[in-house]
Amino acid sequence: MSEESTDLDSSLRENRVFPPPAEFAAKAHIKNLAQYEAMYKHSVENPDQFWAEAAAELDWFAPWTNVIEGEAAHTKWFVGGKLNLSHNCVDRHALGARKDKVALLWEGEPGEVRRLTYSELHEQVQRFANVLKGLGIQRGDRVAVYMGMCPELAIALLACARIGAIHSVIFGGFAAQAISDRVNDSACVAILTQDTSYRRGTEVKLKAIVDEALEKCSTVKNVIVFRRSGSPINMKPGRDRWWHDEIEKAAAECPPEWMDAEDPLYLLYTSGTTGKPKGLLHTTGGYAVQTYLTSKYIFDLRDDDIYWCTADIGWVTGHSYVVYGPLQNGATVMMYEGAPNWPENDRFWKIVDDHKVTVFYTAPTAIRAFTKWGNEWVEKHSLSSLRLLGTVGEPINPESWMWYHRMIGKERCPIVDTYWQTETGAIMIAPIPGAVATKPGSATRPFFGIVPEVVTKEGKPVPDGHGGLLVFRKPWPSMARTIYGDQARYEAAYWSEVPGSYFTGDGARRDADGYTWLMGRVDDVINVSGHRLGTMEVESALVAHPKVAEAAAVGRPHEMKGQAIAVFVTLEGGHEPSEELRQELRQWVAKEIGALARPDDLTFTQALPKTRSGKIMRRLLRELATTGEVKGDTTTLEDFTVIAKLREGDE
């Protein structure tokens, strides 16, 4: 690939700037830009000292000898240090001033509410850790977890971490084949599940799916089942046990294992291009420190916050920012079991008002869905408790950002647009809310110790304002250490594309203020007549049109231009597809970005194909636009009917 071919054309411009509200900044951990810049400079110039100071805020059983050892793919953090993440999330608070503070505040989809204080959580985690030990599960054993969003899911993770078992959470929307693939890849010895969970008023039969998956798994000796609904299920004698029976018999005390900082904490599988899922392995010490520190500063956590990250624990966002990061900070964590539109489209806003949520962290996909459903659902609620908003999962287009700012934040809440990945373990780029002015659609500036750069394929920096490849020049504490059982694949995928750097797989540009703008996955770049356009920019232009709720852009082969732009568009409620609107939207993109970006094909659709975490599956759309068929891996697709409807053409 030539140097020119890695320079992405970037035409999207966003000039709106929102300084931190003075009232917010006055009370924030980091109160102004000068303070952020001084801390950032220290973190990059003296990383050993910076991260040692951060780590010292947690409990360690034994000190480390070196903060950082090795380089690139072989970096280790807090070498020789001993700690336990379950202890740092629970015991530290339960045995201190926060013992009676609510740790987990849970609402079920049918409406039940449970509150677990740090003291109660401490007992439950210890008892369940003893259940696992009683089944012969030891340090280093892999334990699969396939559950809905209930407190027991968090308890399961903390109990595994307590005894040194490596948890592998499998999202509760995956089918049997996806479970058996993951269980077999890491030879899990047990699986933790529940009878059913609730989604849009129906029961999701989790245990039945586990039973089907285990027909193809020989390593699982024990299945522990949490009774959520009481629906009848099959229990296999000798293998299956009820959670409540086991926990009643278990002793109430279980001292935490002394884990080495580099001991594995968990595996989390992410889709691979080859179809074989990649099990990313995260270790204990560095992950603990970076999830703790990012939660503290980016969400500006205070002791009276009710913090709600809407992600499922089956994704990395749930691991880092539902469980480990907030609980290390002693936060009250809101958990909700069900769908955002059950029984009606305002369920999230009702939860915010009912529980006085102060910090709300969700995905751009969800925000676009709220926009599409209409403002009337938001206007029924006050949302006056909110003080900080966040987004995660993919770049947010400026118009969705503005809607979030106006409708949910009432123009008073800073928005932290966070950029990171399953592989990074914790947030890498995001505004510090009391210090950094925000721009709609930009993740803004790097977190402490993080050194991003926008470069060519050869690793040369591109000028500000030009698109290129986003890399990280220095290792960071929460980085994944390997792909389970395949170090060579890990090094090839992340550390060999751009010399001496971690390659994110994303295109980006940096503006004159040093702000990062994500342009989408590099493999989602469209090359039109020698100009490389990021899909994100075409999609943002479309979503800026008042009638468009959501859009996806892909490239398809074109004999004159190399590639043509094909877009798939979902309209706001109350608008109907028409040939006239199709031409209007094509012209709109040309006006917003330039004639070069005018879509060749524009398909209206009621829904876009998405993963269960809400990411648009552009790979499937590219196949559809190119061949009219979809033959690739669809195991992570949430709704299979979307593809069938798209095949039938415009709806």
C-alpha positions in Angstrom: 0.0 0.0 0.0 1.5 3.4 -1.0 1.8 6.2 1.4 -0.9 8.2 -0.5 -3.3 5.3 -0.2 -3.3 5.5 3.6 -4.1 9.2 3.7 -7.9 9.3 4.2 -9.8 12.2 2.7 -11.6 14.0 5.5 -14.3 16.5 4.6 -16.5 16.5 7.6 -16.1 19.7 9.6 -17.6 20.5 13.0 -17.0 23.9 14.5 -19.3 23.9 17.6 -17.4 23.9 20.9 -18.8 23.4 24.4 -16.7 24.5 27.3 -17.1 22.6 30.6 -20.0 24.2 32.6 -18.5 26.4 35.3 -20.6 24.8 38.0 -19.5 21.3 37.0 -15.9 22.3 36.7 -15.8 23.9 40.2 -16.6 20.6 41.9 -14.8 18.2 39.5 -11.7 16.1 40.3 -9.8 17.9 37.5 -11.1 21.5 37.4 -9.4 23.1 34.3 -7.4 22.5 31.2 -4.1 23.6 32.8 -4.5 20.9 35.4 -5.3 18.3 32.8 -2.3 19.3 30.7 0.1 19.2 33.6 -1.1 15.7 34.6 -1.0 14.5 31.0 2.6 15.8 30.6 3.6 14.1 33.8 1.9 10.8 32.8 3.7 10.7 29.4 7.1 11.9 30.6 7.2 9.9 33.9 4.9 6.9 33.3 6.4 4.8 36.0 5.8 7.4 38.6 2.4 8.4 37.3 1.0 4.9 37.2 2.6 4.0 40.6 0.8 6.9 42.2 -2.5 5.7 40.7 -1.9 2.1 41.8 -1.2 3.3 45.3 -4.8 4.3 45.6 -5.7 0.6 45.6 -4.9 -2.2 48.0 -1.9 -4.4 47.3 -0.9 -7.5 49.3 2.7 -7.2 48.1 4.5 -4.4 46.3 5.7 -4.5 42.7 9.4 -4.4 41.7 8.9 -2.7 38.3 5.9 -0.6 37.1 6.7 -1.4 33.4 8.8 -4.1 31.9 9.3 -5.2 28.3 7.9 -3.4 25.2 5.1 -3.5 22.6 3.2 -6.8 22.6 5.4 -8.1 25.5 4.9 -5.3 28.0 4.1 -6.3 31.6 2.8 -4.0 34.3 3.3 -3.8 38.1 5.7 -6.8 37.9 5.9 -8.8 41.1 2.9 -7.0 42.7 0.2 -9.0 44.4 -3.4 -8.0 44.7 -7.0 -9.2 44.2 -9.5 -7.3 42.1 -12.5 -8.8 44.0 -11.0 -7.4 47.2 -10.5 -4.0 45.7 -14.1 -3.9 44.4 -15.8 -5.2 47.5 -13.8 -5.8 50.7 -12.1 -2.3 50.6 -15.6 -0.7 50.9 -17.5 -3.4 52.9 -14.9 -3.4 55.7 -14.8 0.4 55.8 -17.0 3.5 55.7 -19.1 2.4 52.7 -20.3 -0.9 54.2 -24.0 0.3 54.3 -23.8 2.1 51.0 -25.7 0.5 48.1 -23.2 -1.1 45.7 -25.7 -2.6 43.2 -29.1 -1.1 42.5 -31.0 -3.4 40.2 -34.3 -3.2 38.3 -35.7 -6.2 36.5 -37.6 -5.7 33.3 -41.0 -6.7 34.9 -40.2 -4.0 37.5 -38.8 -5.6 40.7 -36.0 -3.6 42.4 -33.2 -5.0 44.5 -30.5 -3.2 46.4 -27.3 -4.8 47.7 -25.1 -2.9 50.0 -21.3 -3.3 49.9 -21.6 -5.4 53.1 -24.3 -7.7 51.5 -22.4 -7.9 48.3 -19.3 -8.9 50.3 -21.1 -11.9 51.8 -22.7 -13.0 48.6 -19.4 -12.9 46.7 -17.6 -14.9 49.4 -20.3 -17.5 49.6 -20.4 -18.0 45.8 -16.6 -18.1 45.7 -16.8 -21.0 48.2 -19.5 -22.7 46.0 -16.9 -22.6 43.1 -14.1 -23.9 45.3 -16.4 -26.7 46.6 -16.8 -27.9 43.1 -13.1 -28.2 42.7 -12.7 -25.0 40.6 -9.1 -23.7 41.1 -7.0 -20.8 40.3 -6.3 -20.7 36.5 -9.4 -22.7 35.6 -11.7 -21.2 33.0 -15.4 -20.6 34.0 -17.9 -19.6 31.3 -20.7 -17.3 32.4 -23.9 -17.0 30.3 -26.5 -14.9 32.2 -28.9 -12.0 31.9 -28.3 -8.6 33.5 -28.9 -9.4 37.2 -26.8 -8.9 40.3 -25.8 -12.5 40.3 -23.9 -11.9 37.1 -21.7 -9.3 38.8 -21.4 -11.6 41.8 -20.2 -14.5 39.5 -17.4 -12.3 38.1 -16.3 -11.1 41.5 -16.3 -14.6 42.9 -14.2 -15.9 40.0 -11.7 -13.1 40.5 -11.6 -13.8 44.2 -10.4 -17.4 43.8 -8.3 -16.7 40.7 -10.5 -18.5 38.2 -10.6 -17.0 34.8 -14.1 -15.9 33.8 -15.2 -16.0 30.2 -18.5 -14.1 29.9 -20.6 -15.0 26.9 -23.3 -12.5 26.0 -26.8 -13.8 26.9 -28.1 -13.2 23.4 -25.7 -15.6 21.7 -26.9 -19.0 20.3 -25.7 -22.4 21.3 -23.0 -22.7 18.6 -21.4 -19.4 19.8 -21.3 -20.8 23.4 -19.8 -24.2 22.4 -17.1 -22.4 20.3 -16.0 -20.3 23.2 -16.3 -23.0 25.8 -14.2 -25.4 23.7 -11.6 -22.8 22.7 -10.6 -22.2 26.3 -11.6 -25.6 27.8 -14.0 -24.2 30.4 -14.6 -26.5 33.4 -18.0 -25.0 34.4 -20.7 -22.7 33.1 -22.8 -20.4 35.2 -26.3 -19.6 33.9 -29.9 -19.0 34.8 -33.3 -20.5 34.0 -34.5 -17.6 31.9 -34.1 -13.8 31.6 -36.5 -11.2 30.4 -36.3 -9.3 27.1 -39.2 -7.2 25.7 -41.7 -9.1 27.9 -40.7 -12.6 26.8 -38.5 -15.1 28.6 -35.1 -15.9 27.0 -34.5 -19.5 27.8 -30.8 -19.4 28.7 -30.6 -22.8 30.4 -32.1 -24.6 27.4 -29.5 -22.9 25.1 -26.7 -24.0 27.5 -28.0 -27.6 27.4 -27.9 -27.5 23.6 -24.4 -26.0 23.6 -23.0 -28.6 26.0 -23.9 -31.4 23.7 -20.7 -30.3 21.9 -18.5 -29.6 25.0 -16.6 -32.3 26.8 -14.7 -30.2 29.4 -17.7 -28.7 31.4 -18.2 -30.8 34.6 -20.6 -28.4 36.4 -23.5 -26.1 35.6 -24.8 -23.7 38.2 -28.2 -22.3 37.5 -29.6 -19.1 39.1 -33.4 -19.2 39.4 -34.7 -16.0 37.9 -38.2 -16.7 36.7 -39.0 -20.2 38.1 -39.9 -21.5 34.7 -39.6 -25.2 34.4 -36.2 -26.4 33.0 -34.3 -29.6 32.7 -31.7 -30.3 35.3 -29.1 -33.0 34.6 -28.3 -35.0 37.7 -24.6 -34.9 38.7 -23.9 -31.9 36.5 -26.5 -29.2 37.1 -26.9 -27.5 40.5 -29.2 -24.7 41.7 -27.4 -21.5 42.7 -29.7 -21.0 45.8 -29.1 -24.5 47.1 -25.4 -24.2 46.8 -25.1 -20.8 48.3 -27.1 -21.7 51.3 -24.7 -24.5 52.1 -21.6 -22.4 51.5 -19.5 -20.9 54.2 -19.8 -17.1 54.6 -16.0 -16.3 54.5 -13.6 -16.8 51.7 -10.3 -14.9 51.9 -9.2 -13.5 48.5 -6.3 -15.2 46.7 -3.1 -13.2 46.3 -2.9 -12.8 42.5 0.1 -11.8 40.6 -0.4 -8.5 38.7 0.2 -10.4 35.5 -2.1 -13.4 36.4 -5.0 -13.7 34.0 -8.3 -12.2 35.1 -10.7 -12.9 32.2 -11.1 -13.9 28.6 -13.5 -12.0 26.4 -14.2 -13.2 22.8 -14.6 -10.7 20.0 -15.5 -11.6 16.4 -12.6 -12.2 14.1 -12.5 -11.6 10.4 -11.7 -15.3 9.9 -14.9 -16.4 11.6 -13.0 -17.9 14.5 -13.7 -15.8 17.6 -10.6 -14.3 19.3 -10.3 -14.8 23.0 -8.6 -11.7 24.3 -6.9 -12.2 27.6 -6.8 -9.5 30.2 -4.6 -9.6 33.3 -5.1 -8.3 36.8 -2.9 -5.5 38.0 -2.7 -3.1 35.1 -6.4 -3.7 34.2 -7.4 -2.9 37.8 -5.5 0.4 37.9 -6.6 1.8 34.5 -10.3 0.9 34.9 -10.2 2.4 38.4 -8.5 5.7 37.2 -10.5 6.2 34.0 -13.8 5.6 36.0 -12.7 8.1 38.6 -11.7 11.0 36.3 -13.7 10.5 33.1 -17.0 10.0 35.0 -15.8 12.3 37.7 -17.3 9.9 40.2 -18.4 11.2 43.6 -19.7 9.4 46.6 -23.3 10.4 46.1 -23.5 9.4 42.4 -26.0 6.9 41.1 -24.0 5.6 38.1 -25.6 3.8 35.2 -23.8 2.3 32.3 -26.4 0.6 30.1 -24.0 -1.9 28.5 -24.5 -5.6 29.0 -21.8 -7.3 31.1 -21.3 -9.6 28.2 -19.3 -6.9 26.4 -16.1 -5.3 27.6 -17.9 -2.1 28.5 -19.9 -4.1 31.0 -16.7 -5.7 32.5 -14.8 -2.4 32.8 -17.6 0.2 33.5 -20.4 -1.8 35.1 -18.3 -4.0 37.3 -14.6 -3.4 37.9 -14.1 0.3 37.4 -17.1 1.8 39.3 -16.9 -0.8 42.1 -13.2 -0.1 42.7 -14.3 3.5 43.2 -17.0 2.5 45.7 -19.8 3.7 43.4 -23.5 2.8 43.5 -24.0 1.0 40.2 -27.4 0.8 38.5 -28.2 -2.3 36.6 -31.2 -2.9 34.4 -32.2 -6.3 33.0 -34.3 -5.5 29.9 -34.9 -3.6 26.8 -35.0 0.3 26.5 -38.4 0.2 24.8 -40.3 -2.1 27.2 -43.1 -1.7 28.0 -42.8 1.7 26.2 -40.1 3.8 24.6 -39.4 5.8 27.7 -38.2 3.0 30.0 -34.7 4.4 30.3 -35.9 7.9 31.2 -38.3 6.4 33.8 -35.4 4.5 35.4 -33.3 7.7 35.5 -36.1 9.6 37.3 -37.2 6.8 39.6 -33.6 6.1 40.8 -32.2 9.6 40.5 -29.4 8.5 38.2 -26.6 11.1 38.0 -24.2 9.6 35.5 -25.6 7.9 32.3 -23.3 6.1 29.8 -24.8 4.5 26.7 -24.2 3.8 23.0 -24.7 6.0 19.9 -26.9 3.3 18.5 -29.2 3.7 21.5 -29.2 7.5 21.2 -30.2 7.2 17.5 -33.0 4.9 18.4 -34.3 7.4 21.1 -34.1 10.1 18.4 -36.1 8.0 16.0 -38.8 7.2 18.6 -39.5 10.9 19.1 -39.0 13.6 21.7 -42.4 13.1 23.3 -41.0 10.0 25.2 -38.2 12.1 26.8 -40.4 15.1 27.5 -42.6 13.0 29.9 -39.7 12.9 32.4 -37.6 15.5 34.2 -34.1 14.0 34.0 -33.1 16.7 36.5 -30.8 14.3 38.5 -28.4 13.8 35.6 -25.1 15.7 35.8 -22.9 13.8 33.3 -23.6 11.9 30.0 -21.3 9.5 28.2 -21.2 7.5 24.9 -19.3 4.3 24.0 -19.2 1.7 21.2 -18.6 3.6 18.0 -18.1 7.2 16.9 -21.2 9.4 17.5 -22.3 11.6 14.7 -22.6 15.3 15.5 -26.4 15.5 15.1 -27.0 12.6 17.6 -24.5 14.3 20.0 -26.5 17.5 19.8 -29.8 15.7 20.4 -28.3 14.0 23.4 -26.9 17.3 24.7 -30.2 19.2 24.3 -32.9 16.5 25.0 -31.2 14.4 27.7 -28.5 16.7 29.1 -30.8 19.8 28.9 -27.7 21.7 27.8 -26.2 21.5 31.3 -24.4 18.0 31.3 -21.0 17.5 29.9 -20.8 14.6 27.4 -17.8 12.2 27.6 -17.5 10.6 24.1 -15.2 7.7 25.0 -12.9 5.9 22.5 -11.5 2.4 23.4 -11.8 -1.2 22.4 -12.1 -4.7 23.8 -8.4 -5.0 23.2 -7.5 -1.9 25.2 -9.5 -2.9 28.3 -10.1 0.7 29.3 -10.9 4.1 27.9 -8.0 5.6 25.8 -9.4 8.9 24.4 -12.1 11.0 26.1 -12.7 14.5 27.4 -12.0 15.0 31.1 -15.4 16.6 31.8 -14.4 19.5 34.1 -11.3 20.4 32.0 -11.7 19.7 28.3 -14.1 21.6 26.0 -16.1 19.2 23.9 -16.9 19.2 20.1 -19.8 17.2 18.8 -18.5 14.0 17.3 -14.9 14.1 18.6 -13.5 11.9 21.4 -11.2 14.9 22.0 -8.0 14.3 23.9 -6.1 11.2 25.2 -6.4 9.9 28.7 -3.3 10.1 31.0 -0.4 8.0 29.7 -2.0 7.4 26.3 0.0 8.5 23.3 -2.2 8.4 20.1 -1.0 9.3 16.7 -2.5 9.5 13.2 0.0 8.0 10.7 0.5 6.4 7.3 0.9 2.7 6.8 4.7 3.2 7.1 4.1 4.9 10.5 4.9 8.5 9.4 2.7 11.1 11.1 0.1 12.8 8.7 -0.5 16.5 9.0 -3.4 17.8 11.2 -6.7 17.7 9.4 -5.7 14.8 7.2 -7.0 11.3 7.8 -4.7 8.3 8.5 -4.4 5.3 10.7 -4.9 5.6 14.5 -2.1 4.0 16.5 -0.9 4.1 20.1 2.8 4.7 20.4 3.2 3.5 24.0 1.8 0.5 25.8 -0.8 1.1 28.6 -1.7 -0.8 31.8 -5.1 -2.4 30.8 -4.0 -3.7 27.4 -4.9 -7.3 26.4 -1.8 -9.5 26.8 -2.6 -12.1 24.1 -5.2 -13.9 22.1 -5.8 -17.1 24.1 -3.7 -19.9 22.7 -2.4 -17.8 19.8 0.3 -15.2 20.6 1.3 -15.1 16.9 -2.1 -14.0 15.8 -2.2 -11.3 18.6 1.2 -9.9 17.5 0.2 -10.0 13.8 -3.2 -8.4 14.3 -2.2 -5.6 16.5 1.5 -5.0 16.7 2.9 -5.6 13.2 0.8 -3.4 10.8 2.5 -0.2 11.8 6.1 -0.4 13.0 6.6 -0.1 16.7 3.0 0.7 17.5 -0.4 -0.8 18.4 -2.7 -0.4 15.4 -6.3 0.1 16.3 -7.8 -0.8 12.9 -9.5 2.7 12.9 -9.0 5.7 10.6 -8.8 9.1 12.3 -7.7 12.6 11.9 -6.4 15.1 14.4 -7.5 18.8 14.3 -5.5 21.9 15.2 -6.5 21.6 18.9 -5.1 18.1 19.1 -8.6 16.6 19.2 -9.1 13.1 17.7 -11.9 12.5 15.2 -12.7 8.8 14.4 -13.5 8.1 10.8 -14.6 4.4 11.2 -12.8 1.1 10.7 -10.0 1.2 8.0 -11.5 -1.9 6.4 -14.7 0.2 6.1 -12.9 2.8 4.0 -14.4 3.5 0.5 -11.9 4.3 -2.3 -13.7 6.5 -4.8 -11.6 7.5 -7.8 -8.5 7.4 -5.7 -10.0 9.3 -2.8 -10.3 7.3 0.4 -13.5 8.2 2.3 -14.3 7.0 5.9 -17.8 5.6 6.1 -18.4 7.5 9.3 -18.3 10.9 7.5 -20.8 9.8 4.8 -23.1 8.4 7.6 -22.8 11.6 9.7 -23.8 13.7 6.7 -26.9 11.6 6.1 -27.9 11.5 9.8 -27.6 15.4 9.9 -30.7 15.4 7.5 -33.8 16.0 9.6 -35.7 12.9 8.1 -32.9 10.4 8.7 -32.5 8.4 11.9 -29.7 6.1 11.1 -27.4 5.3 8.1 -24.7 2.9 7.0 -22.3 3.4 4.1 -20.3 0.7 2.4 -18.3 0.4 -0.8 -19.0 -1.9 -3.8 -16.9 -2.5 -6.9 -17.3 0.0 -9.7 -15.4 -0.3 -13.0 -14.9 3.4 -13.5 -14.4 4.7 -10.0 -12.9 1.7 -8.3 -15.6 1.7 -5.7 -19.1 3.1 -5.6 -20.8 4.3 -2.4 -23.9 2.3 -1.3 -25.9 3.6 1.6 -28.7 2.1 3.7 -31.0 4.5 5.4 -33.5 4.3 8.2 -36.0 7.2 8.4 -37.3 9.0 11.5 -40.8 8.0 12.6 -43.5 9.7 10.4 -41.4 9.8 7.2 -41.9 7.5 4.2 -39.4 6.3 1.6 -39.8 7.9 -1.9 -37.8 8.4 -5.1 -37.9 12.1 -4.4 -36.5 11.7 -0.9 -33.8 9.3 -2.3 -32.6 12.0 -4.7 -32.8 14.7 -2.0 -30.6 12.7 0.3 -28.0 11.9 -2.4 -27.8 15.6 -3.2 -27.7 16.5 0.6 -24.5 14.3 1.0 -22.9 16.0 -2.1 -23.6 19.4 -0.5 -22.4 18.4 3.0 -19.1 16.6 1.9 -18.7 17.1 -1.8 -19.9 15.6 -5.1 -17.3 12.8 -4.7 -19.3 11.5 -1.7 -22.7 11.5 -3.4 -24.1 7.9 -2.9 -24.5 5.8 -6.0 -27.1 3.5 -4.4 -29.5 4.5 -1.6 -31.6 1.8 0.0 -34.4 2.6 2.5 -34.7 0.0 5.3 -36.7 -0.3 8.5 -33.7 -1.5 10.4 -29.9 -2.1 9.9 -28.1 -5.3 10.6 -26.4 -4.9 14.0 -24.4 -7.0 16.5 -26.1 -7.5 19.8 -23.9 -4.7 21.3 -25.4 -2.3 18.7 -22.6 -2.0 16.1 -23.7 -1.8 12.5 -22.5 -4.9 10.6 -21.2 -3.1 7.6 -19.4 -6.3 6.4 -22.8 -7.9 5.7 -24.1 -4.8 4.0 -20.9 -4.7 1.8 -21.6 -8.4 0.8 -25.2 -7.5 0.1 -24.4 -4.4 -2.0 -21.7 -6.3 -3.9 -23.3 -9.7 -4.6 -26.9 -9.5 -3.4 -26.2 -12.4 -1.0 -24.8 -12.7 2.6 -22.6 -15.7 3.1 -20.2 -14.5 5.9 -20.3 -15.2 9.6 -23.6 -14.0 11.1 -23.3 -15.4 14.6 -23.1 -12.0 16.2 -26.2 -10.6 14.3 -29.0 -9.6 16.6 -32.0 -9.9 14.2 -31.7 -12.3 11.2 -34.9 -11.0 9.6 -33.2 -7.7 8.8 -31.0 -9.3 6.2 -34.0 -11.2 4.7 -35.9 -8.0 4.3 -33.0 -6.1 2.8 -32.6 -8.9 0.2 -36.1 -8.2 -0.9 -35.0 -4.7 -1.8 -36.6 -1.4 -0.8 -39.4 -1.8 1.7 
